[in-house]
């Protein structure tokens, strides 16, 4: 929990852009516990990206949401000193590889605050495309969310 909180606190620009506030004292707890309706903790995955013994990034995924065939990437974030080095793209690729082993998941889905122009460009570069769906600002979010999706590429089985 402390390592995750450290990553979140080391990305203040993200929080200011998306929430209008610096990261709070309970961001890690919220990341671990937030669930959409009708999902359980067996559907939730919080992963860390490490450089040696230090967590430098995190990802939050919900399996089978909003429908059985999709997974939502709720957050992929690196501590600011580790950003703009290609690590976010590599981390996203690892996550896609892991989710690709879930046989029922066909598409990855995520929402990006329209105020977060860097993230919009990042996800487009990784092949995610706008669905045309916009979600109104959620509690604690200052902007609408643009919904993106990407079909999973599966490796051929031998």
N, CA, C and O of each residue as an XYZ file, in Angstrom:
632
protein
N       0.832     -1.189      0.000
C       0.000      0.000      0.000
C       0.876      1.252      0.000
O       0.590      2.211     -0.716
N       1.941      1.244      0.802
C       2.821      2.412      0.881
C       3.533      2.656     -0.445
O       3.685      3.803     -0.863
N       3.972      1.581     -1.113
C       4.664      1.745     -2.401
C       3.716      2.335     -3.444
O       4.103      3.215     -4.212
N       2.480      1.851     -3.471
C       1.498      2.390     -4.415
C       1.206      3.856     -4.109
O       1.140      4.680     -5.021
N       1.035      4.176     -2.847
C       0.788      5.570     -2.463
C       1.958      6.450     -2.903
O       1.756      7.579     -3.352
N       3.176      5.934     -2.773
C       4.348      6.687     -3.206
C       4.333      6.985     -4.698
O       4.687      8.087     -5.116
N       3.923      6.000     -5.513
C       3.829      6.219     -6.959
C       2.785      7.290     -7.256
O       3.029      8.200     -8.048
N       1.636      7.179     -6.624
C       0.558      8.131     -6.884
C       0.958      9.543     -6.470
O       0.650     10.509     -7.169
N       1.635      9.662     -5.347
C       2.087     10.983     -4.896
C       3.200     11.537     -5.783
O       3.408     12.749     -5.831
N       3.909     10.664     -6.481
C       4.996     11.094     -7.368
C       4.488     11.444     -8.767
O       5.282     11.619     -9.692
N       3.171     11.545     -8.922
C       2.568     11.943    -10.197
C       1.557     13.070     -9.972
O       0.404     12.950    -10.385
N       1.974     14.164     -9.322
C       1.014     15.226     -8.993
C       0.405     15.895    -10.218
O      -0.742     16.337    -10.160
N       1.138     15.981    -11.324
C       0.582     16.635    -12.518
C      -0.660     15.899    -13.015
O      -1.625     16.529    -13.448
N      -0.636     14.562    -12.951
C      -1.807     13.778    -13.356
C      -3.018     14.170    -12.508
O      -4.088     14.464    -13.042
N      -2.846     14.172    -11.208
C      -3.968     14.475    -10.324
C      -4.475     15.902    -10.515
O      -5.684     16.134    -10.493
N      -3.573     16.852    -10.701
C      -3.994     18.237    -10.919
C      -4.778     18.368    -12.226
O      -5.766     19.100    -12.292
N      -4.336     17.661    -13.257
C      -5.016     17.707    -14.554
C      -6.384     17.055    -14.498
O      -7.339     17.565    -15.084
N      -6.491     15.935    -13.803
C      -7.716     15.141    -13.825
C      -8.691     15.519    -12.709
O      -9.901     15.551    -12.930
N      -8.173     15.806    -11.516
C      -9.060     16.081    -10.376
C      -9.045     17.540     -9.949
O      -9.941     17.993     -9.237
N      -8.025     18.275    -10.385
C      -7.885     19.660     -9.952
C      -7.235     19.791     -8.591
O      -7.098     20.896     -8.067
N      -6.831     18.657     -8.009
C      -6.238     18.643     -6.675
C      -4.976     17.782     -6.676
O      -4.818     16.921     -7.542
N      -4.079     18.005     -5.716
C      -2.948     17.082     -5.592
C      -3.448     15.718     -5.106
O      -4.570     15.614     -4.611
N      -2.628     14.678     -5.243
C      -3.053     13.366     -4.764
C      -3.334     13.392     -3.268
O      -2.613     14.028     -2.499
N      -4.393     12.691     -2.865
C      -4.775     12.641     -1.462
C      -4.028     11.576     -0.690
O      -3.325     10.746     -1.267
N      -4.188     11.608      0.624
C      -3.506     10.667      1.508
C      -4.000      9.229      1.374
O      -3.323      8.300      1.814
N      -5.181      9.036      0.766
C      -5.762      7.693      0.667
C      -5.922      7.244     -0.786
O      -6.778      6.410     -1.083
N      -5.110      7.788     -1.690
C      -5.231      7.412     -3.104
C      -4.984      5.916     -3.306
O      -5.706      5.271     -4.067
N      -3.988      5.364     -2.645
C      -3.692      3.942     -2.807
C      -4.858      3.097     -2.316
O      -5.256      2.140     -2.981
N      -5.399      3.436     -1.174
C      -6.534      2.680     -0.642
C      -7.698      2.731     -1.621
O      -8.352      1.716     -1.860
N      -7.960      3.896     -2.186
C      -9.042      4.042     -3.156
C      -8.767      3.198     -4.400
O      -9.681      2.572     -4.937
N      -7.521      3.177     -4.857
C      -7.168      2.374     -6.029
C      -7.423      0.902     -5.771
O      -7.925      0.194     -6.644
N      -7.084      0.434     -4.579
C      -7.295     -0.971     -4.243
C      -8.764     -1.324     -4.037
O      -9.160     -2.461     -4.292
N      -9.578     -0.381     -3.582
C     -10.935     -0.736     -3.179
C     -12.032     -0.326     -4.147
O     -13.121     -0.897     -4.089
N     -11.800      0.638     -5.036
C     -12.858      1.108     -5.940
C     -13.256      0.004     -6.912
O     -12.414     -0.601     -7.575
N     -14.559     -0.239     -6.976
C     -15.111     -1.257     -7.880
C     -16.356     -0.718     -8.568
O     -17.138      0.004     -7.949
N     -16.552     -1.057     -9.838
C     -17.815     -0.698    -10.478
C     -18.944     -1.587     -9.954
O     -18.694     -2.616     -9.326
N     -20.181     -1.181    -10.215
C     -21.326     -1.987     -9.765
C     -21.238     -3.418    -10.298
O     -20.775     -3.654    -11.414
N     -21.684     -4.348     -9.492
C     -21.782     -5.759     -9.858
C     -20.444     -6.463    -10.095
O     -20.421     -7.558    -10.657
N     -19.338     -5.858     -9.680
C     -18.047     -6.515     -9.790
C     -17.534     -6.836     -8.385
O     -17.925     -6.203     -7.405
N     -16.647     -7.836     -8.311
C     -16.084     -8.237     -7.027
C     -14.566     -8.076     -7.078
O     -13.999     -7.807     -8.137
N     -13.922     -8.240     -5.943
C     -12.474     -8.102     -5.905
C     -11.764     -9.201     -6.685
O     -10.587     -9.053     -7.012
N     -12.445    -10.289     -6.988
C     -11.821    -11.310     -7.834
C     -11.702    -10.831     -9.283
O     -10.971    -11.424    -10.075
N     -12.426     -9.750     -9.631
C     -12.362     -9.167    -10.967
C     -11.365     -8.015    -11.055
O     -11.118     -7.498    -12.145
N     -10.792     -7.609     -9.933
C      -9.940     -6.419     -9.874
C      -8.473     -6.817     -9.748
O      -8.113     -7.705     -8.976
N      -7.636     -6.132    -10.530
C      -6.203     -6.392    -10.532
C      -5.474     -5.060    -10.423
O      -5.708     -4.152    -11.220
N      -4.598     -4.946     -9.442
C      -3.742     -3.772     -9.304
C      -2.311     -4.282     -9.405
O      -1.860     -5.083     -8.587
N      -1.604     -3.799    -10.431
C      -0.254     -4.247    -10.683
C       0.733     -3.110    -10.488
O       0.398     -1.943    -10.692
N       1.945     -3.453    -10.094
C       3.012     -2.474     -9.962
C       4.081     -2.701    -11.007
O       4.320     -3.829    -11.438
N       4.720     -1.618    -11.408
C       5.885     -1.666    -12.279
C       7.069     -1.266    -11.419
O       7.040     -0.240    -10.741
N       8.102     -2.079    -11.453
C       9.240     -1.878    -10.559
C      10.526     -1.611    -11.329
O      10.743     -2.136    -12.421
N      11.370     -0.780    -10.729
C      12.762     -0.609    -11.137
C      13.560     -1.090     -9.938
O      13.668     -0.392     -8.930
N      14.113     -2.278    -10.054
C      14.758     -2.890     -8.897
C      13.714     -3.163     -7.830
O      12.714     -3.832     -8.089
N      13.942     -2.652     -6.641
C      13.017     -2.880     -5.519
C      11.960     -1.781     -5.399
O      11.060     -1.874     -4.565
N      12.068     -0.743     -6.227
C      11.185      0.415     -6.105
C      10.030      0.361     -7.100
O      10.240      0.168     -8.298
N       8.809      0.533     -6.594
C       7.657      0.644     -7.479
C       7.705      2.019     -8.136
O       7.813      3.043     -7.461
N       7.623      2.021     -9.468
C       7.679      3.278    -10.213
C       6.410      3.542    -11.016
O       6.246      4.622    -11.583
N       5.518      2.563    -11.066
C       4.280      2.714    -11.816
C       3.234      1.746    -11.326
O       3.525      0.814    -10.576
N       2.005      1.980    -11.761
C       0.905      1.110    -11.343
C      -0.148      1.035    -12.445
O      -0.222      1.892    -13.326
N      -0.943      0.000    -12.366
C      -2.068     -0.181    -13.275
C      -3.216     -0.807    -12.497
O      -3.009     -1.610    -11.587
N      -4.427     -0.424    -12.874
C      -5.649     -0.909    -12.247
C      -6.557     -1.428    -13.360
O      -6.917     -0.679    -14.269
N      -6.927     -2.708    -13.292
C      -7.731     -3.338    -14.345
C      -8.933     -4.037    -13.717
O      -8.830     -4.657    -12.658
N     -10.070     -3.922    -14.392
C     -11.276     -4.653    -13.999
C     -11.605     -5.630    -15.131
O     -11.817     -5.226    -16.275
N     -11.644     -6.901    -14.796
C     -11.924     -7.959    -15.771
C     -13.432     -8.100    -15.964
O     -14.196     -8.134    -15.000
N     -13.848     -8.183    -17.243
C     -15.254     -8.437    -17.541
C     -16.165     -7.256    -17.275
O     -17.289     -7.434    -16.807
N     -15.696     -6.052    -17.565
C     -16.518     -4.865    -17.343
C     -16.362     -3.918    -18.517
O     -15.238     -3.741    -18.987
N     -17.398     -3.312    -19.010
C     -18.788     -3.344    -18.552
C     -19.551     -4.578    -19.008
O     -20.668     -4.831    -18.558
N     -18.933     -5.350    -19.911
C     -19.517     -6.626    -20.338
C     -18.438     -7.691    -20.237
O     -17.252     -7.379    -20.138
N     -18.850     -8.933    -20.262
C     -17.951    -10.071    -20.060
C     -16.744    -10.053    -21.005
O     -15.658    -10.481    -20.615
N     -16.914     -9.567    -22.234
C     -15.877     -9.638    -23.255
C     -14.874     -8.486    -23.202
O     -13.979     -8.416    -24.044
N     -15.007     -7.588    -22.236
C     -14.116     -6.427    -22.161
C     -13.439     -6.357    -20.797
O     -13.953     -6.865    -19.800
N     -12.282     -5.721    -20.779
C     -11.591     -5.392    -19.534
C     -11.347     -3.891    -19.562
O     -11.034     -3.318    -20.606
N     -11.492     -3.267    -18.411
C     -11.270     -1.824    -18.308
C      -9.927     -1.569    -17.644
O      -9.643     -2.081    -16.561
N      -9.125     -0.785    -18.300
C      -7.875     -0.303    -17.730
C      -8.216      1.040    -17.084
O      -8.278      2.072    -17.751
N      -8.434      0.997    -15.767
C      -8.879      2.183    -15.047
C      -7.775      3.187    -14.804
O      -8.036      4.383    -14.678
N      -6.535      2.707    -14.739
C      -5.411      3.594    -14.490
C      -4.134      2.908    -14.940
O      -3.926      1.724    -14.678
N      -3.292      3.654    -15.610
C      -1.912      3.266    -15.860
C      -1.124      4.543    -15.624
O      -1.305      5.531    -16.336
N      -0.254      4.522    -14.628
C       0.424      5.744    -14.217
C       1.845      5.425    -13.785
O       2.096      4.443    -13.087
N       2.767      6.275    -14.213
C       4.149      6.181    -13.777
C       4.487      7.402    -12.935
O       3.961      8.492    -13.165
N       5.361      7.214    -11.965
C       5.884      8.350    -11.210
C       6.548      9.303    -12.206
O       7.196      8.857    -13.153
N       6.390     10.601    -11.998
C       6.860     11.579    -12.978
C       8.324     11.430    -13.379
O       8.634     11.602    -14.558
N       9.248     11.117    -12.458
C      10.649     10.979    -12.905
C      10.858      9.850    -13.914
O      11.884      9.822    -14.594
N       9.913      8.925    -14.025
C      10.041      7.776    -14.914
C       9.246      7.940    -16.202
O       9.295      7.067    -17.069
N       8.518      9.039    -16.343
C       7.723      9.267    -17.542
C       8.599      9.710    -18.710
O       9.715     10.191    -18.514
N       8.085      9.543    -19.920
C       8.736      9.974    -21.167
C      10.034      9.217    -21.438
O      10.991      9.771    -21.980
N      10.049      7.940    -21.050
C      11.213      7.075    -21.309
C      10.808      5.814    -22.073
O      11.638      4.932    -22.296
N       9.543      5.725    -22.474
C       9.058      4.527    -23.157
C       8.564      3.451    -22.213
O       8.077      2.412    -22.658
N       8.684      3.686    -20.915
C       8.266      2.665    -19.941
C       6.750      2.499    -19.882
O       6.256      1.392    -19.669
N       6.009      3.590    -20.070
C       4.550      3.499    -20.066
C       4.050      2.634    -21.208
O       3.149      1.818    -21.020
N       4.623      2.804    -22.382
C       4.247      1.976    -23.539
C       4.596      0.516    -23.289
O       3.810     -0.376    -23.608
N       5.774      0.270    -22.719
C       6.181     -1.100    -22.424
C       5.276     -1.727    -21.366
O       4.910     -2.897    -21.472
N       4.915     -0.944    -20.344
C       4.026     -1.439    -19.292
C       2.657     -1.762    -19.879
O       2.073     -2.797    -19.561
N       2.141     -0.876    -20.738
C       0.848     -1.122    -21.384
C       0.906     -2.409    -22.209
O      -0.046     -3.189    -22.202
N       2.005     -2.634    -22.913
C       2.144     -3.853    -23.713
C       2.158     -5.099    -22.830
O       1.564     -6.115    -23.191
N       2.825     -5.036    -21.684
C       2.819     -6.171    -20.742
C       1.412     -6.446    -20.230
O       0.995     -7.599    -20.127
N       0.692     -5.393    -19.913
C      -0.682     -5.552    -19.426
C      -1.546     -6.192    -20.500
O      -2.325     -7.101    -20.216
N      -1.408     -5.718    -21.733
C      -2.173     -6.311    -22.836
C      -1.832     -7.793    -22.997
O      -2.709     -8.607    -23.286
N      -0.571     -8.137    -22.812
C      -0.147     -9.534    -22.927
C      -0.801    -10.385    -21.837
O      -1.291    -11.479    -22.116
N      -0.809     -9.895    -20.613
C      -1.434    -10.636    -19.507
C      -2.934    -10.793    -19.760
O      -3.481    -11.888    -19.622
N      -3.587     -9.709    -20.125
C      -5.034     -9.757    -20.356
C      -5.338    -10.646    -21.564
O      -6.392    -11.281    -21.621
N      -4.426    -10.689    -22.518
C      -4.608    -11.562    -23.673
C      -4.712    -13.031    -23.319
O      -5.209    -13.826    -24.117
N      -4.253    -13.405    -22.139
C      -4.375    -14.794    -21.680
C      -5.753    -15.081    -21.079
O      -6.075    -16.233    -20.785
N      -6.555    -14.050    -20.900
C      -7.923    -14.243    -20.393
C      -8.803    -14.550    -21.595
O      -9.098    -13.641    -22.371
N      -9.231    -15.780    -21.780
C      -9.867    -16.183    -23.034
C     -11.157    -15.442    -23.372
O     -11.485    -15.294    -24.549
N     -11.881    -14.982    -22.388
C     -13.159    -14.326    -22.675
C     -13.009    -12.854    -23.067
O     -13.947    -12.262    -23.602
N     -11.854    -12.261    -22.810
C     -11.672    -10.827    -23.063
C     -11.239    -10.607    -24.515
O     -10.231    -11.148    -24.970
N     -12.020     -9.805    -25.222
C     -11.760     -9.506    -26.629
C     -11.264     -8.077    -26.847
O     -10.550     -7.801    -27.811
N     -11.649     -7.168    -25.939
C     -11.309     -5.756    -26.117
C     -10.905     -5.145    -24.783
O     -11.404     -5.520    -23.722
N      -9.984     -4.189    -24.875
C      -9.612     -3.381    -23.716
C     -10.293     -2.029    -23.855
O     -10.451     -1.504    -24.957
N     -10.693     -1.477    -22.716
C     -11.456     -0.237    -22.701
C     -10.844      0.678    -21.652
O     -10.352      0.208    -20.626
N     -10.871      1.966    -21.902
C     -10.410      2.926    -20.907
C     -11.066      4.265    -21.161
O     -11.529      4.556    -22.264
N     -11.098      5.078    -20.111
C     -11.625      6.432    -20.212
C     -10.512      7.410    -19.888
O      -9.752      7.211    -18.939
N     -10.419      8.475    -20.687
C      -9.389      9.484    -20.490
C     -10.073     10.834    -20.313
O     -10.915     11.223    -21.123
N      -9.709     11.538    -19.259
C     -10.241     12.883    -19.057
C      -9.806     13.749    -20.231
O      -8.626     13.774    -20.580
N     -10.752     14.459    -20.843
C     -10.408     15.267    -22.012
C      -9.427     16.379    -21.653
O      -8.775     16.936    -22.536
N      -9.317     16.704    -20.377
C      -8.333     17.694    -19.931
C      -6.909     17.139    -19.955
O      -5.946     17.901    -19.875
N      -6.774     15.830    -20.064
C      -5.463     15.177    -20.035
C      -4.988     14.917    -21.469
O      -4.986     13.779    -21.937
N      -4.588     15.987    -22.154
C      -4.226     15.879    -23.571
C      -3.032     14.954    -23.804
O      -2.970     14.281    -24.833
N      -2.093     14.912    -22.875
C      -0.942     14.009    -23.033
C      -1.403     12.555    -23.022
O      -0.910     11.744    -23.806
N      -2.337     12.220    -22.146
C      -2.837     10.842    -22.088
C      -3.653     10.503    -23.336
O      -3.582      9.378    -23.831
N      -4.418     11.451    -23.842
C      -5.172     11.204    -25.077
C      -4.218     10.820    -26.200
O      -4.469      9.859    -26.927
N      -3.124     11.564    -26.347
C      -2.139     11.273    -27.388
C      -1.449      9.935    -27.129
O      -1.219      9.171    -28.067
N      -1.117      9.642    -25.875
C      -0.445      8.396    -25.505
C      -1.282      7.193    -25.927
O      -0.768      6.286    -26.581
N      -2.557      7.172    -25.564
C      -3.398      6.019    -25.858
C      -3.657      5.886    -27.354
O      -3.718      4.770    -27.870
N      -3.810      7.004    -28.058
C      -3.968      6.927    -29.523
C      -2.727      6.302    -30.154
O      -2.834      5.473    -31.058
N      -1.558      6.700    -29.679
C      -0.296      6.169    -30.215
C      -0.207      4.659    -30.008
O       0.407      3.955    -30.810
N      -0.818      4.163    -28.935
C      -0.781      2.722    -28.647
C      -1.888      1.942    -29.363
O      -2.045      0.741    -29.142
N      -2.654      2.623    -30.220
C      -3.657      1.920    -31.018
C      -5.059      1.916    -30.445
O      -5.945      1.265    -30.999
N      -5.280      2.619    -29.360
C      -6.629      2.732    -28.813
C      -7.391      3.768    -29.627
O      -6.832      4.793    -30.016
N      -8.668      3.499    -29.883
C      -9.485      4.385    -30.696
C     -10.726      4.822    -29.928
O     -11.285      4.071    -29.129
N     -11.142      6.063    -30.194
C     -12.333      6.606    -29.571
C     -13.556      5.796    -29.998
O     -13.698      5.430    -31.165
N     -14.420      5.529    -29.047
C     -15.660      4.812    -29.353
C     -16.773      5.772    -29.743
O     -17.807      5.342    -30.254
N     -16.577      7.068    -29.511
C     -17.639      8.049    -29.707
C     -18.425      8.279    -28.423
O     -19.257      9.183    -28.346
N     -18.155      7.458    -27.423
C     -18.848      7.569    -26.139
C     -18.113      8.558    -25.238
O     -16.893      8.494    -25.082
N     -18.875      9.463    -24.657
C     -18.338     10.416    -23.682
C     -19.092     10.193    -22.374
O     -20.308      9.999    -22.367
N     -18.356     10.224    -21.280
C     -18.989     10.090    -19.961
C     -18.873     11.432    -19.259
O     -17.826     12.076    -19.309
N     -19.947     11.854    -18.607
C     -19.883     13.132    -17.888
C     -18.859     13.056    -16.761
O     -18.503     11.964    -16.317
N     -18.386     14.205    -16.297
C     -17.419     14.175    -15.191
C     -17.947     13.340    -14.025
O     -19.084     13.505    -13.583
N     -17.105     12.456    -13.550
C     -17.428     11.610    -12.394
C     -17.078     12.376    -11.125
O     -16.351     13.367    -11.195
N     -17.571     11.947     -9.971
C     -17.165     12.628     -8.732
C     -15.647     12.639     -8.596
O     -14.997     11.598     -8.704
N     -15.095     13.810     -8.362
C     -13.660     13.952     -8.210
C     -12.892     14.144     -9.506
O     -11.672     14.308     -9.478
N     -13.583     14.128    -10.648
C     -12.948     14.325    -11.954
C     -13.463     15.642    -12.528
O     -14.662     15.918    -12.478
N     -12.554     16.458    -13.076
C     -12.947     17.804    -13.514
C     -13.418     17.877    -14.960
O     -13.902     18.925    -15.387
N     -13.292     16.801    -15.725
C     -13.626     16.865    -17.145
C     -14.396     15.621    -17.574
O     -14.448     14.617    -16.865
N     -14.986     15.724    -18.751
C     -15.625     14.563    -19.361
C     -14.565     13.508    -19.641
O     -13.379     13.812    -19.768
N     -15.017     12.260    -19.733
C     -14.122     11.166    -20.090
C     -14.409     10.721    -21.517
O     -15.553     10.438    -21.871
N     -13.369     10.663    -22.324
C     -13.447     10.125    -23.678
C     -13.166      8.637    -23.563
O     -12.137      8.247    -23.010
N     -14.061      7.795    -24.075
C     -13.897      6.350    -23.971
C     -13.141      5.837    -25.201
O     -13.472      6.167    -26.340
N     -12.119      5.022    -24.936
C     -11.291      4.400    -25.965
C     -11.399      2.887    -25.833
O     -11.649      2.366    -24.746
N     -11.209      2.188    -26.946
C     -11.132      0.732    -26.925
C     -10.069      0.261    -27.915
O      -9.690      0.959    -28.855
N      -9.615     -0.954    -27.652
C      -8.637     -1.590    -28.535
C      -8.902     -3.086    -28.533
O      -9.043     -3.687    -27.468
N      -8.973     -3.698    -29.716
C      -9.109     -5.160    -29.729
C      -7.808     -5.807    -29.269
O      -6.720     -5.308    -29.553
N      -7.931     -6.905    -28.566
C      -6.745     -7.652    -28.141
C      -6.180     -8.420    -29.314
O      -6.917     -9.003    -30.109
N      -4.864     -8.413    -29.410
C      -4.183     -9.263    -30.395
C      -3.734    -10.501    -29.658
O      -3.030    -10.421    -28.651
N      -4.135    -11.610    -30.151
C      -3.767    -12.876    -29.506
C      -2.673    -13.564    -30.301
O      -2.652    -13.535    -31.532
N      -1.774    -14.178    -29.566
C      -0.728    -14.972    -30.213
C      -1.347    -16.263    -30.705
O      -2.194    -16.843    -30.026
N      -0.934    -16.724    -31.884
C      -1.450    -18.025    -32.345
C      -1.009    -19.118    -31.399
O       0.116    -19.111    -30.900
N      -1.905    -20.059    -31.156
C      -1.575    -21.185    -30.272
C      -0.857    -22.257    -31.082
O      -1.066    -22.411    -32.286
N      -0.022    -22.973    -30.392
C       0.755    -24.015    -31.079
C       0.048    -25.325    -30.991
O       0.541    -26.328    -31.507
